[in-house]
Amino acid sequence: MFSKFISLNLLFIIISASMLFLVGEKKAVETVNYLEEVGFPGDSERYWMLNREIEINLAEEPGSGFNIPKSIALFFPKETRTSSRWISIPKNGSVSFYNYFDNLQYGFHSSVNGLSYNVIVHFTTIIWVLKSLLLGLIIFQFLILVRSWSIQKSIITRTLSRSLSKLTEQAKTLSKEKGPLSIKEMESLAGTLDEINATRLDTRIDLDNTQEELQNLAKAINGLLERINESYRLQARFVSDASHELRTPIAAIQGYANLLDRWGKDDPDALEESIGAIKEEAANMKDLVEQLLFLARGDNNTMHLEVERFDVGALLQTIHRETQMINGAYALELQVEEAWVKADQGLIKQAGRILVDNAIKYTPSGGNITLAVKNAKGQIRLTVQDSGIGIPPDDIPHIFERFYRADESRARVSGGTGLGLSIAKWIVERHGGYLEVLSREDLGTRISLVLPEAH
């Protein structure tokens, strides 16, 4: 709009200049006709006409000016066709730009009845009118621009605010709904931000130099980058730990295979020991791979849930009965009541078995393990409590991290991989629940699986 107004003002100036030229030519013709009929009417060499708009001087020499080319002069009146012309702006002291053109003059030098005249047309009145019109036009345009700017600013602010608010919320919730991002997703998203990539995920947007309207979005993006960076770090650690965990059984299998190859073929004891060890390590490796595949499907949201309504108390009774048949070295106490949930029964049973297996691994033989289900205020709590070695306070915040072990040496002896509680946490959170942990060293651990009650 501003550029259009500038063009309009330039057009106004061009039209005004053309009008002044035509007015000047017309007044010059009228003056020449007057001189031909009346002659020079004044007593001096200077005479004014039409309220001092036209000045006539007797002059031997014309003012410095220009002549119209003959090819163009044919279109001019014959009275002024051969006249020389000039344009001048006399300077009367210091004049502001607004009043600079007030004294604009358009002059002619013509010979009439043997006498030479300088005819000067003064545009003072016309200039004042045109100047007032242009000033009024500029003020009108300015008001339109201010009004338009205000309206557009309001519209843009509302639109941008809605868009930024929506984008901010999406940035805040991104990766929460879909779970951990894959490395490709993280690199793709990070690559869209200037100078931020997978190798520089610690880069953050400078909030001090960010406009106020964009600070919320910048904070959300910084928070998103923080989650991406943490997710990237955990995935890198996950790959490293998975490789390490797989390397151990593979190395054991390779060692026993070499033992068989060298002298185990003829030694029944070495042969039996090697076969048993290989079968055990292969089973461990199979369990580890299955756990890794489970977590991978969970991360990629390809895990299908068979949701049904069932009684968690009855489910825990089944787990209690199976545990007693498999391992009778512990005093298993059962405390259950009717508690209904809507969930995948197979996955909830898997999570319950993980908690029970964990209690068995870290409780000395002959210890007490209590399995309980309670319905409290719309929440179903499946609790497994043991009298085992407990968890150090510094390790409790990390026990749900993949491959994390509070006690490496005892975990090796018990055959743990550090993935069980990660799987249990994923299962519970996928069903809208959470896990609670209470533990004291040398006293035992209590882990509760909390789910919403089915109505």
C-alpha positions as CSV (number, residue, x, y, z in Angstrom):
1,M,0.0,0.0,0.0
2,F,2.9,2.4,0.8
3,S,4.4,1.8,-2.6
4,K,1.1,2.4,-4.3
5,F,0.7,5.7,-2.4
6,I,4.2,6.7,-3.5
7,S,3.3,6.0,-7.1
8,L,0.1,7.9,-6.7
9,N,1.9,10.9,-5.3
10,L,4.4,10.8,-8.2
11,L,1.6,10.7,-10.6
12,F,0.0,13.7,-8.9
13,I,3.3,15.6,-9.2
14,I,3.6,14.7,-12.9
15,I,0.0,15.8,-13.7
16,S,0.5,19.0,-11.7
17,A,3.7,19.8,-13.6
18,S,1.9,19.1,-16.9
19,M,-1.0,21.4,-15.9
20,L,1.4,24.2,-14.9
21,F,3.1,23.9,-18.4
22,L,-0.3,24.1,-20.1
23,V,-1.4,27.0,-18.0
24,G,1.9,28.8,-18.7
25,E,1.6,28.3,-22.4
26,K,-2.0,29.5,-22.4
27,K,-1.2,32.6,-20.4
28,A,1.8,33.3,-22.7
29,V,-0.5,33.1,-25.8
30,E,-3.0,35.4,-24.2
31,T,-0.3,37.9,-23.3
32,V,1.1,37.9,-26.8
33,N,-2.4,38.5,-28.3
34,Y,-2.9,41.3,-25.8
35,L,0.4,43.0,-26.8
36,E,-0.4,42.7,-30.5
37,E,-3.7,44.4,-30.0
38,V,-2.9,47.0,-27.3
39,G,0.9,47.2,-27.2
40,F,2.9,47.7,-24.1
41,P,0.5,49.5,-21.7
42,G,3.0,50.5,-18.9
43,D,4.9,53.7,-18.4
44,S,8.0,51.8,-17.2
45,E,9.9,48.8,-18.6
46,R,7.9,46.5,-16.2
47,Y,4.2,45.8,-16.2
48,W,2.0,43.4,-14.2
49,M,-1.2,41.7,-15.4
50,L,-3.9,39.6,-13.8
51,N,-3.2,40.3,-10.1
52,R,0.5,40.1,-10.6
53,E,0.3,36.6,-12.2
54,I,2.0,37.8,-15.4
55,E,5.0,40.1,-15.6
56,I,5.9,41.9,-18.9
57,N,9.3,43.4,-19.4
58,L,10.8,45.3,-22.3
59,A,14.0,43.4,-23.1
60,E,16.6,43.5,-25.8
61,E,18.0,40.1,-24.8
62,P,16.0,37.0,-23.7
63,G,16.8,35.2,-20.5
64,S,18.9,32.1,-20.7
65,G,16.5,29.4,-21.9
66,F,15.7,26.9,-24.6
67,N,13.9,26.7,-27.9
68,I,11.3,24.0,-28.8
69,P,12.6,21.8,-31.6
70,K,11.0,22.5,-34.9
71,S,9.5,19.0,-35.2
72,I,7.7,19.5,-32.0
73,A,7.0,23.3,-32.3
74,L,4.5,22.6,-35.0
75,F,2.1,21.4,-32.2
76,F,2.5,24.7,-30.3
77,P,0.4,27.9,-30.9
78,K,1.9,30.1,-33.6
79,E,2.0,33.0,-31.2
80,T,4.7,31.3,-29.1
81,R,6.1,28.7,-31.5
82,T,9.4,30.5,-32.0
83,S,9.7,31.9,-28.5
84,S,12.6,30.8,-26.3
85,R,11.6,29.6,-22.8
86,W,13.1,29.2,-19.4
87,I,12.1,28.0,-15.9
88,S,13.5,29.6,-12.8
89,I,13.0,29.7,-9.0
90,P,14.3,33.0,-7.6
91,K,15.9,32.6,-4.2
92,N,14.8,35.2,-1.6
93,G,17.0,34.4,1.4
94,S,16.6,31.1,3.4
95,V,13.5,29.3,2.3
96,S,12.1,26.0,3.7
97,F,11.6,23.1,1.3
98,Y,7.8,23.4,1.8
99,N,7.9,27.0,0.4
100,Y,10.7,26.4,-2.1
101,F,8.5,26.2,-5.2
102,D,6.3,29.1,-4.3
103,N,8.2,31.5,-6.6
104,L,8.3,29.2,-9.6
105,Q,8.4,31.2,-12.9
106,Y,7.8,30.2,-16.5
107,G,9.3,32.7,-18.9
108,F,9.0,33.5,-22.7
109,H,11.0,35.9,-25.0
110,S,8.8,37.0,-27.9
111,S,9.0,39.8,-30.5
112,V,5.6,41.7,-31.0
113,N,5.2,44.6,-33.4
114,G,8.9,45.1,-33.6
115,L,9.5,45.2,-29.8
116,S,11.1,42.4,-27.7
117,Y,9.4,41.3,-24.5
118,N,10.1,38.9,-21.7
119,V,6.8,37.5,-20.5
120,I,7.0,35.8,-17.1
121,V,4.2,33.7,-15.7
122,H,4.1,33.4,-11.9
123,F,2.5,30.3,-10.4
124,T,2.3,31.4,-6.7
125,T,-1.5,30.9,-6.3
126,I,-1.6,27.7,-8.3
127,I,1.4,26.3,-6.5
128,W,-0.2,27.0,-3.1
129,V,-3.4,25.2,-4.2
130,L,-1.5,22.2,-5.6
131,K,0.8,22.1,-2.5
132,S,-2.3,22.1,-0.2
133,L,-3.9,19.3,-2.2
134,L,-0.7,17.2,-2.1
135,L,-0.3,17.8,1.7
136,G,-3.9,16.8,2.3
137,L,-3.4,13.7,0.1
138,I,-0.3,12.7,2.1
139,I,-2.1,13.2,5.4
140,F,-5.0,11.1,4.2
141,Q,-2.7,8.4,3.0
142,F,-0.8,8.4,6.3
143,L,-4.0,7.9,8.2
144,I,-5.0,5.0,6.0
145,L,-1.6,3.4,6.4
146,V,-1.8,3.8,10.2
147,R,-5.3,2.3,10.3
148,S,-4.3,-0.5,7.9
149,W,-1.1,-1.2,9.9
150,S,-3.1,-1.4,13.1
151,I,-5.7,-3.7,11.7
152,Q,-3.2,-5.9,10.0
153,K,-1.0,-6.0,13.1
154,S,-4.0,-7.1,15.1
155,I,-4.9,-9.8,12.6
156,I,-1.3,-11.0,12.2
157,T,-0.8,-11.1,16.0
158,R,-4.0,-13.1,16.6
159,T,-3.1,-15.5,13.7
160,L,0.5,-15.8,14.7
161,S,-0.4,-16.2,18.4
162,R,-2.7,-19.1,17.6
163,S,-0.2,-20.7,15.3
164,L,2.7,-20.3,17.7
165,S,0.6,-21.5,20.7
166,K,-0.3,-24.6,18.7
167,L,3.3,-25.1,17.6
168,T,4.5,-24.6,21.2
169,E,2.1,-27.2,22.5
170,Q,3.1,-29.6,19.8
171,A,6.7,-29.0,20.6
172,K,6.0,-29.5,24.4
173,T,4.2,-32.8,23.8
174,L,6.3,-34.1,20.9
175,S,8.0,-37.4,21.8
176,K,5.7,-37.9,24.8
177,E,2.8,-39.4,22.8
178,K,5.0,-41.4,20.4
179,G,7.6,-42.5,22.9
180,P,11.4,-42.3,22.3
181,L,12.4,-40.9,18.9
182,S,14.4,-43.0,16.6
183,I,17.9,-41.8,15.6
184,K,16.7,-41.0,12.1
185,E,13.7,-39.0,13.5
186,M,16.0,-37.1,15.8
187,E,18.5,-36.3,13.1
188,S,15.8,-35.2,10.7
189,L,14.1,-32.9,13.3
190,A,17.4,-31.6,14.6
191,G,18.6,-30.9,11.1
192,T,15.7,-28.5,10.4
193,L,17.0,-26.1,13.0
194,D,19.8,-23.9,12.0
195,E,23.2,-25.2,13.0
196,I,21.7,-27.9,15.2
197,N,22.3,-31.6,14.2
198,A,22.7,-35.0,15.8
199,T,26.3,-34.2,16.7
200,R,25.4,-30.9,18.3
201,L,22.2,-31.6,20.2
202,D,23.5,-29.6,23.1
203,T,22.9,-26.4,21.1
204,R,20.1,-24.2,22.4
205,I,18.2,-21.1,21.2
206,D,19.3,-17.9,22.9
207,L,16.3,-16.7,24.8
208,D,17.8,-13.3,25.7
209,N,17.9,-12.3,22.0
210,T,14.5,-13.8,21.1
211,Q,11.5,-11.6,20.6
212,E,8.9,-11.8,23.4
213,E,6.3,-13.3,21.1
214,L,8.6,-16.2,20.3
215,Q,10.1,-16.9,23.7
216,N,7.5,-19.5,24.6
217,L,8.2,-21.3,21.4
218,A,11.9,-21.0,21.9
219,K,11.6,-22.4,25.4
220,A,9.5,-25.3,24.1
221,I,12.0,-26.0,21.3
222,N,14.9,-25.9,23.9
223,G,12.9,-28.4,26.0
224,L,12.3,-30.5,23.0
225,L,16.0,-30.5,22.2
226,E,16.8,-31.4,25.8
227,R,14.5,-34.5,25.5
228,I,15.9,-35.3,22.1
229,N,19.5,-35.1,23.4
230,E,18.6,-37.3,26.4
231,S,16.8,-39.8,24.2
232,Y,19.8,-39.8,21.7
233,R,22.2,-40.4,24.6
234,L,20.0,-43.2,26.0
235,Q,19.7,-44.9,22.6
236,A,23.4,-44.7,22.1
237,R,24.0,-46.2,25.5
238,F,21.3,-48.8,24.7
239,V,23.1,-50.0,21.6
240,S,26.4,-50.1,23.4
241,D,24.9,-52.1,26.3
242,A,23.0,-54.4,24.0
243,S,26.2,-55.2,22.1
244,H,28.0,-55.8,25.4
245,E,25.3,-58.1,26.7
246,L,25.2,-60.1,23.4
247,R,29.0,-60.3,23.4
248,T,29.1,-62.2,26.7
249,P,27.0,-65.3,25.8
250,I,28.5,-65.4,22.3
251,A,32.0,-65.4,23.8
252,A,31.0,-68.2,26.2
253,I,29.5,-70.3,23.4
254,Q,32.6,-69.7,21.2
255,G,34.8,-70.7,24.1
256,Y,33.0,-74.0,24.8
257,A,32.9,-74.7,21.0
258,N,36.7,-74.4,20.9
259,L,36.9,-76.6,23.9
260,L,34.9,-79.3,22.2
261,D,36.9,-78.9,19.0
262,R,40.2,-79.5,20.8
263,W,39.6,-82.3,23.2
264,G,36.0,-82.5,24.2
265,K,35.0,-85.0,21.6
266,D,36.7,-87.8,23.5
267,D,36.0,-86.5,27.0
268,P,32.4,-87.3,28.1
269,D,32.6,-84.9,31.1
270,A,33.9,-82.0,29.0
271,L,31.3,-82.8,26.3
272,E,28.5,-82.7,28.8
273,E,29.7,-79.5,30.5
274,S,30.1,-77.8,27.1
275,I,26.7,-78.8,25.8
276,G,25.0,-77.7,29.0
277,A,26.8,-74.3,29.0
278,I,26.1,-73.7,25.4
279,K,22.4,-74.5,25.9
280,E,22.3,-72.2,28.9
281,E,24.0,-69.3,27.1
282,A,21.9,-69.8,24.0
283,A,18.7,-69.6,26.2
284,N,20.0,-66.4,27.9
285,M,20.8,-64.9,24.5
286,K,17.3,-65.9,23.2
287,D,15.7,-64.2,26.3
288,L,17.8,-61.1,25.7
289,V,16.9,-60.9,22.0
290,E,13.2,-61.3,22.8
291,Q,13.4,-58.5,25.4
292,L,15.2,-56.3,22.9
293,L,12.6,-57.0,20.2
294,F,9.8,-56.3,22.7
295,L,11.3,-52.9,23.6
296,A,11.9,-52.2,19.9
297,R,8.3,-52.9,19.0
298,G,7.2,-50.7,22.0
299,D,9.4,-47.8,20.8
300,N,8.0,-48.1,17.2
301,N,4.4,-48.3,18.5
302,T,3.9,-51.6,16.7
303,M,2.8,-53.5,19.8
304,H,-0.8,-54.5,19.5
305,L,-2.8,-54.6,22.8
306,E,-5.6,-57.1,23.3
307,V,-7.6,-55.0,25.8
308,E,-10.2,-56.9,27.9
309,R,-11.8,-56.7,31.3
310,F,-10.4,-59.0,33.9
311,D,-9.7,-59.5,37.6
312,V,-6.1,-58.6,38.6
313,G,-6.6,-60.6,41.9
314,A,-7.3,-63.8,39.9
315,L,-4.3,-63.0,37.7
316,L,-2.0,-62.7,40.7
317,Q,-3.3,-66.0,42.1
318,T,-2.2,-67.6,38.9
319,I,1.3,-66.0,39.1
320,H,1.5,-67.1,42.8
321,R,0.6,-70.7,41.9
322,E,3.1,-70.9,39.0
323,T,5.9,-69.4,41.1
324,Q,5.4,-72.0,43.8
325,M,5.6,-74.8,41.3
326,I,8.8,-73.4,39.7
327,N,10.6,-72.2,42.8
328,G,9.6,-73.4,46.3
329,A,12.6,-72.0,48.2
330,Y,10.7,-68.9,49.3
331,A,7.8,-68.2,51.6
332,L,5.2,-66.7,49.2
333,E,2.4,-64.9,50.9
334,L,-0.8,-64.0,48.9
335,Q,-3.2,-61.1,49.8
336,V,-5.7,-60.5,47.1
337,E,-9.1,-58.9,46.6
338,E,-11.4,-58.5,43.6
339,A,-10.0,-55.7,41.4
340,W,-11.1,-55.3,37.8
341,V,-9.1,-53.5,35.1
342,K,-9.3,-53.0,31.3
343,A,-5.9,-54.0,29.9
344,D,-4.0,-56.6,27.9
345,Q,-4.0,-59.5,30.4
346,G,-0.9,-61.1,28.8
347,L,1.2,-58.0,29.2
348,I,0.0,-57.3,32.7
349,K,0.9,-60.9,33.6
350,Q,4.3,-60.4,32.0
351,A,4.9,-57.2,34.1
352,G,3.8,-59.0,37.3
353,R,6.1,-61.9,36.6
354,I,9.0,-59.5,36.0
355,L,8.4,-58.0,39.5
356,V,8.2,-61.5,41.1
357,D,11.3,-62.7,39.3
358,N,13.2,-59.5,40.4
359,A,12.1,-60.2,44.0
360,I,13.4,-63.8,43.8
361,K,16.7,-62.8,42.2
362,Y,17.6,-60.4,45.0
363,T,16.1,-62.2,48.0
364,P,18.2,-64.9,49.8
365,S,16.8,-68.4,49.8
366,G,14.2,-68.9,52.5
367,G,13.2,-65.2,52.4
368,N,9.7,-63.8,52.4
369,I,7.9,-62.5,49.3
370,T,4.4,-61.0,49.6
371,L,2.1,-60.7,46.6
372,A,-0.9,-58.4,47.1
373,V,-3.7,-56.8,45.1
374,K,-5.8,-53.9,46.5
375,N,-8.5,-51.7,45.2
376,A,-8.1,-48.2,46.7
377,K,-9.9,-45.1,45.5
378,G,-10.4,-46.2,41.9
379,Q,-6.8,-47.4,41.6
380,I,-5.7,-51.1,41.4
381,R,-2.4,-51.8,43.1
382,L,-0.5,-55.0,42.4
383,T,2.3,-55.1,44.9
384,V,5.3,-57.4,45.2
385,Q,7.3,-57.0,48.4
386,D,10.4,-58.9,49.4
387,S,12.9,-59.2,52.3
388,G,15.9,-59.1,50.0
389,I,19.1,-57.0,49.8
390,G,17.3,-53.7,48.9
391,I,18.3,-51.0,46.5
392,P,20.8,-48.1,47.4
393,P,19.0,-44.7,47.4
394,D,21.2,-43.3,44.7
395,D,20.3,-46.2,42.4
396,I,16.5,-46.0,42.8
397,P,15.9,-43.2,40.2
398,H,17.8,-45.3,37.6
399,I,16.4,-48.8,38.0
400,F,13.9,-48.5,35.1
401,E,16.7,-47.5,32.7
402,R,17.6,-50.1,30.2
403,F,20.5,-52.4,31.1
404,Y,20.9,-50.6,34.5
405,R,21.9,-52.8,37.4
406,A,22.2,-51.6,41.0
407,D,24.6,-54.4,41.8
408,E,26.6,-55.7,38.7
409,S,28.2,-58.6,40.5
410,R,25.0,-60.0,42.0
411,A,23.1,-59.3,38.7
412,R,25.7,-61.4,36.8
413,V,25.2,-64.3,39.2
414,S,21.4,-64.1,39.0
415,G,21.5,-63.8,35.2
416,G,19.8,-60.4,35.0
417,T,20.0,-58.3,31.9
418,G,18.7,-55.0,33.3
419,L,15.8,-54.9,30.9
420,G,13.0,-56.4,33.0
421,L,12.0,-53.3,34.9
422,S,12.2,-51.3,31.7
423,I,9.7,-53.6,30.0
424,A,7.5,-53.5,33.1
425,K,7.5,-49.7,33.1
426,W,6.6,-49.6,29.4
427,I,3.7,-52.0,29.9
428,V,2.3,-50.1,32.9
429,E,2.6,-46.7,31.2
430,R,1.1,-48.0,28.0
431,H,-2.0,-48.8,30.1
432,G,-2.1,-45.4,31.7
433,G,-0.6,-46.5,35.0
434,Y,2.7,-46.1,36.8
435,L,5.1,-47.9,39.1
436,E,6.0,-47.0,42.8
437,V,9.2,-48.1,44.5
438,L,10.0,-48.2,48.2
439,S,13.3,-49.8,49.2
440,R,15.7,-50.0,52.1
441,E,19.1,-51.7,52.0
442,D,19.2,-55.0,53.8
443,L,15.5,-54.7,54.6
444,G,13.9,-55.3,51.2
445,T,12.0,-53.7,48.3
446,R,8.3,-53.1,47.6
447,I,7.3,-52.3,44.0
448,S,3.6,-51.5,43.2
449,L,2.1,-51.6,39.8
450,V,-0.8,-49.1,39.7
451,L,-3.6,-49.1,37.1
452,P,-6.9,-47.3,36.8
453,E,-9.9,-49.3,37.8
454,A,-12.3,-50.5,35.1
455,H,-15.9,-49.1,35.5
